[in-house]
Structure formats: structure tokens, C-alpha cells
Amino acid sequence: MRNAFFNSLIKAAKLNKKLFLISVDQPTGFDSELKEGLGKRFLIEPISEANIIGMASGLAANGFIPIVFNHATFNSRRCYEQILLDSALQKRKIILVSMGAGLATSHLGPTHTSTDDIALMRLIPGMNIFNPCNSIEVSKIFPKLISSKSPCYLRLSKYGIPRYGTEINKSFFLNYSTNKLIHIKKSKLKSKFLFISTGIMTPLAMQALETFTEKSQINLFHAPTINSLNDSCLVAFLRNATHLFVAEEHRTHGGFASALIDFITDNHMDISLPKIIKLGLPNNDFIHQYGDQESVLKTFGLDSEGIQKKLKKHI
């Protein structure tokens, strides 16, 4: 995902002289290409997140499109007040590119497990939150980041080392829109079971559902962003659903599932909520488990086998 973002940025920077990248003491893997493409518009700054957000706000005020590249925990919690006040309140667009989101760097312990960043960004008025499922989607999201008038938060998580889950076919991204859900798996029958996932949980959900027959009547959707909840097709499927499964690599409260429930109750009071089953990380505790992303996902039943077990309890 990181590589896809920087490849897109390097191409765009040759034409768009307003792009400005600040890497906060993080290796990009593309330093030489970025220096060639952006020149003085590429800075590597030490660990001083609050100051850097203030600097990015100043760049935005002067017509630049500042991109702050940092680890997700430090690109959200550590400089939260500055994002809220210097960027959003002042209507100065900053693009926050946050690597290592979710459990991607859980081998570094609780300080590096970013399991509350979606919840934090949801509280900022006007913030666009993007949560891609793979590198293809990152490339598709990139133009939206540049054209958006509001601040953006791009959540990048590892996609498995070794890779796990089922790769989403490229065809699903041909007519891509961040404002619409992507219908990944369709039931030919009238569906009572609706599964909506976001981020890297979508490939895992896809793998989990491969063992279910058509009689299971499960529709799987991928949500590229919190904004995609405005999709009209979601409302149509909710009317028929008796069970709604929501999967995210985030705490079960405050993140995508909460956004989905808020959307339904705020905008569609005529819809009776189906039974909602949240598949996510514990809400009332820190993640103390050390290990690679795959092993910690398995610990909390968020690998494909764990998802299958939770589905079978209700189907």
C-alpha cells in the first residue's frame, strides 16, 4: 500500500507543483525518486508531530497541498489538537498518510497498535477517512486525496506478510468511486445476511465466505471510506437484512461499525435495525499481544477461520 501511494505521488508531482511531502522521520523507500520529483518540496523532519502539522497548515494557507507521512499512531493521537484546530477549523487542507494502521506493527507493542484512529478522525468536522483494502485501491483513492477540499486521512495497513485473505479482483475497481460501496460477493437469492467490511478485513471476509454456499444468502460489500455510507444501495439491502455483520481492524466502538449505525439511525428512521454483529478489536482494553499482524488477528478471531466461526453461529 505504501509503495502504491508513493508511486502515485511521484507521477503526480511532476505535473502538480503544489504537492508538498513531509516525512516525519519515517523511511519512504523512495527518497531518491521523491527528491527528483518534488525537489525542495520533499522534507524529512524529526519527531515533532505537533509542530509539523502547524507547518503543514502554513503551507496550505499559501496554496500548497501538504502531505504528512507518518506512523498511524503518531499521525492521529500525538498531534490531534493541531489537526483539529490548525487544519480542520481553519479550513486548511492537509493530507495525513498513516502507515502501519491497525495491527500492522503489533510486534512493536501497544504504543504502535493504531486501533482508535478512525474513531478520532470521525470526531473532526469535514475529515475524509479512506480505508483501502489493497494497493490497487490506494492508487484509485489518490486522485480523490488531491482534489478534495477538506482534510484527508489515508489509513494504510499491511496486506499480509506472508499474504493472507483472498485478493479482490481488479474488475471491482474499474468504475471506482469512494462514495459507493463495492459489491464484492453477490447472493443470487434474496439476502437476509449482509456483510460489510473495510480495509484489510475485506480480503479476509472474502476468504471466509468462500466456504459458504449460495443458500447462505450472504452479500459482501467493501466500504472504501466512511463517506461511502451514503450509498443508496445500502439502504435497499438493509431493508431485507435480518443480520448485519460489520468487520474492521479497529475497536468495535467509535469506528466503522459505529459510523454505520449512526448513519442508519440518523437518516433512515423507517428502517428497523437488523441484528448487528461487530467483528473488531476489544473496545475496553489495550492490545497487549505482541506478534505479526496475522497472528494477532487470529488471536481476536479476525482471521478468515475466526470470521467463519462467527458467521456459523448465526447462519
C-alpha positions in Angstrom: 0.0 0.0 0.0 2.8 2.4 0.9 4.5 1.7 -2.4 1.3 2.3 -4.4 0.9 5.7 -2.7 4.4 6.9 -3.4 4.3 5.7 -7.0 1.1 7.7 -7.5 2.6 10.7 -5.7 5.9 10.7 -7.8 3.9 10.7 -11.1 1.6 13.4 -9.9 4.4 15.6 -8.5 5.9 16.1 -12.0 2.7 17.9 -13.1 1.4 19.4 -9.9 3.8 21.8 -8.3 1.6 22.4 -5.3 2.2 19.0 -3.8 4.5 19.1 -0.7 5.6 16.0 1.2 6.8 15.9 4.8 8.0 12.6 6.1 8.1 12.6 9.8 11.2 10.5 10.5 9.8 7.6 8.5 11.5 5.7 5.7 9.6 6.1 2.4 11.6 3.6 0.4 11.5 6.2 -2.5 13.7 9.0 -1.2 15.8 9.5 -4.4 12.7 9.4 -6.6 10.9 11.9 -4.3 13.8 14.3 -4.3 13.9 14.2 -8.0 10.2 14.7 -8.4 9.5 17.2 -5.7 12.9 18.8 -5.1 12.6 21.2 -2.2 9.0 20.2 -1.7 10.1 17.0 0.0 11.3 17.3 3.6 12.3 14.7 6.1 11.6 16.1 9.6 12.5 14.7 13.0 9.9 13.5 15.5 7.9 16.7 16.2 4.4 15.9 15.0 2.6 18.9 16.5 5.0 21.4 15.0 4.9 19.7 11.6 1.1 19.9 11.5 1.4 23.6 12.2 4.0 23.9 9.4 1.7 22.0 7.0 -1.2 24.3 7.9 1.0 27.3 6.9 1.9 25.6 3.6 -1.8 25.0 3.0 -2.5 28.7 3.7 0.0 29.6 1.0 -1.6 27.4 -1.7 0.3 24.1 -1.3 -1.2 20.7 -0.8 0.8 19.4 2.2 1.1 15.6 2.7 2.3 14.4 6.1 3.6 10.8 6.1 3.9 9.2 9.5 3.0 6.2 11.5 -0.8 6.0 12.2 -0.5 6.3 15.9 1.7 9.4 15.7 -0.3 10.9 12.8 -3.5 10.8 14.8 -3.2 10.8 18.6 0.1 12.6 19.0 -0.9 15.7 17.0 -4.6 15.5 17.4 -5.3 19.1 18.6 -3.2 20.6 15.8 -5.1 18.5 13.2 -8.4 19.7 14.7 -7.5 23.4 15.1 -4.7 24.2 12.6 -6.2 22.2 9.7 -9.9 21.5 10.1 -11.0 24.6 12.0 -9.0 26.9 9.7 -10.2 25.0 6.6 -6.6 24.3 5.6 -6.4 21.0 3.8 -3.8 18.6 5.0 -3.4 15.0 3.7 -2.4 12.6 6.5 -0.9 9.4 5.1 -0.8 7.0 8.0 1.2 3.8 7.6 1.1 0.8 10.0 -2.6 1.3 10.9 -4.5 -1.3 12.9 -2.3 -4.3 13.9 0.3 -3.8 11.1 3.1 -3.1 13.6 1.8 -5.0 16.6 5.3 -6.5 17.0 6.2 -3.2 18.5 3.6 -3.4 21.2 0.6 -1.3 22.4 2.2 2.1 21.5 2.1 1.1 17.8 -1.3 -0.6 17.5 -3.5 2.0 15.9 -6.9 0.8 16.9 -8.7 4.1 17.6 -7.6 6.3 14.7 -10.9 6.1 12.7 -12.8 7.0 15.9 -10.6 10.0 16.5 -10.8 11.2 12.9 -14.6 10.8 12.8 -14.8 13.5 15.5 -13.2 16.1 13.3 -15.7 18.0 11.2 -15.1 17.6 7.5 -12.4 15.0 7.8 -12.4 12.4 4.9 -11.3 9.0 6.1 -10.1 6.5 3.5 -9.5 2.8 4.4 -8.3 0.8 1.3 -8.3 -2.9 1.1 -5.2 -3.3 -1.1 -2.6 -1.4 -3.2 -4.9 -1.1 -6.3 -7.4 0.8 -4.2 -4.7 3.1 -2.9 -3.9 4.1 -6.4 -7.6 4.7 -7.1 -8.0 6.8 -4.0 -5.0 9.1 -4.7 -6.8 11.5 -7.1 -9.6 12.0 -4.6 -7.0 13.0 -2.0 -5.6 15.6 -4.2 -9.0 17.0 -5.4 -10.7 17.0 -2.0 -11.4 20.5 -0.5 -11.3 19.1 3.1 -8.5 17.4 5.1 -8.0 13.7 4.4 -6.8 10.7 6.4 -5.5 7.8 4.4 -5.2 4.6 6.5 -2.5 2.2 5.3 -2.3 -1.3 6.8 0.0 -4.1 5.8 -1.6 -6.6 3.5 -0.1 -9.7 5.0 3.5 -10.9 5.1 3.0 -13.6 4.1 -0.1 -12.5 2.3 -3.4 -13.8 3.6 -7.0 -13.4 2.6 -8.4 -13.6 -1.0 -7.2 -10.9 -3.4 -10.0 -8.7 -4.6 -10.2 -8.9 -8.4 -9.1 -5.8 -10.3 -12.5 -5.7 -12.1 -14.1 -4.4 -8.9 -12.1 -1.2 -9.2 -12.9 -0.3 -12.9 -15.7 2.1 -12.2 -14.4 3.1 -8.8 -16.0 5.7 -6.6 -15.1 6.4 -3.0 -18.7 7.4 -2.4 -20.1 4.0 -3.2 -19.9 0.6 -1.5 -18.3 -2.1 -3.7 -20.4 -5.3 -4.0 -17.7 -7.9 -3.7 -19.8 -11.1 -3.3 -23.4 -11.2 -4.5 -26.1 -13.6 -3.5 -28.4 -14.8 -6.3 -31.2 -15.2 -3.8 -32.9 -12.6 -1.7 -30.4 -12.0 1.0 -31.1 -12.0 4.7 -27.4 -11.7 5.7 -25.4 -8.5 4.9 -21.7 -8.3 5.5 -19.9 -5.0 5.2 -16.2 -4.7 5.8 -13.5 -2.1 5.3 -9.7 -2.0 5.0 -7.8 -5.3 5.1 -10.8 -7.1 6.6 -12.4 -7.3 3.1 -9.9 -9.9 1.7 -10.2 -11.9 4.9 -14.0 -11.7 4.8 -13.9 -12.8 1.1 -11.8 -15.8 2.0 -14.2 -16.7 4.9 -17.2 -16.6 2.7 -15.8 -18.9 0.1 -16.8 -21.9 2.1 -20.5 -20.8 2.3 -23.0 -21.9 -0.4 -25.4 -19.7 -2.3 -28.1 -20.9 0.1 -26.4 -18.9 2.8 -27.6 -15.8 1.0 -24.7 -13.5 2.1 -23.9 -10.3 0.3 -20.5 -8.9 0.9 -19.7 -5.2 0.5 -16.5 -3.3 0.9 -16.6 0.3 2.1 -13.7 2.4 0.8 -14.4 5.3 3.2 -16.8 6.4 5.9 -18.4 8.6 3.3 -19.5 5.6 1.2 -22.3 5.1 3.8 -24.4 7.5 1.8 -24.8 4.8 -1.0 -28.5 4.3 -1.8 -28.0 0.6 -2.4 -27.0 0.1 1.3 -30.5 1.2 2.3 -32.1 -1.2 0.0 -30.1 -4.2 1.3 -30.7 -3.1 4.9 -34.4 -3.3 4.5 -34.2 -7.0 3.7 -31.4 -8.0 6.1 -32.1 -9.8 9.3 -28.4 -9.9 10.3 -25.7 -7.3 9.6 -22.0 -8.3 10.1 -19.5 -5.4 10.2 -15.8 -6.1 10.1 -12.9 -3.7 10.8 -9.3 -3.8 12.1 -10.3 -1.2 14.8 -12.1 -1.1 18.1 -15.7 -2.2 17.9 -16.8 1.2 19.3 -16.3 4.6 17.6 -15.0 3.2 14.2 -16.7 2.0 11.1 -19.5 0.0 12.8 -20.4 3.0 14.9 -20.5 5.2 11.8 -22.8 2.7 10.1 -25.2 2.6 13.0 -25.2 6.4 13.3 -25.9 6.7 9.5 -28.9 4.4 9.7 -30.4 5.9 12.9 -29.8 9.5 11.8 -31.1 9.2 8.2 -33.4 6.3 8.0 -35.7 6.1 11.0 -38.1 4.0 9.0 -35.7 1.1 8.8 -35.7 -1.5 11.6 -32.1 -2.3 12.5 -31.2 -5.9 11.8 -29.2 -7.9 14.4 -25.8 -6.3 14.3 -22.7 -8.5 14.8 -19.5 -6.5 15.2 -16.2 -8.1 14.2 -13.4 -6.0 15.6 -10.9 -5.5 18.3 -11.8 -5.2 22.0 -13.2 -1.8 23.0 -12.3 -1.8 26.7 -8.7 -2.8 26.7 -5.4 -2.2 25.0 -3.8 -4.7 22.6 -1.0 -6.2 24.7 -0.4 -9.2 22.4 3.0 -8.9 20.6 3.4 -10.6 17.2 2.9 -10.1 13.5 -0.4 -8.8 12.1 -1.7 -12.2 11.1 -1.1 -13.9 14.5 -2.7 -11.1 16.4 -5.7 -11.0 14.1 -6.1 -14.7 14.7 -5.9 -14.2 18.5 -9.0 -12.0 18.3 -10.9 -14.2 15.8 -10.4 -11.8 12.9 -8.6 -14.2 10.6 -10.7 -16.0 7.9 -11.2 -19.0 10.2 -12.3 -16.8 13.1 -14.8 -15.0 10.8 -16.2 -18.3 9.6 -16.9 -19.4 13.1 -18.7 -16.2 14.0 -20.8 -16.4 10.8 -21.8 -20.1 11.5 -23.2 -19.1 14.9 -25.9 -17.0 13.1 -26.3 -18.7 9.7 
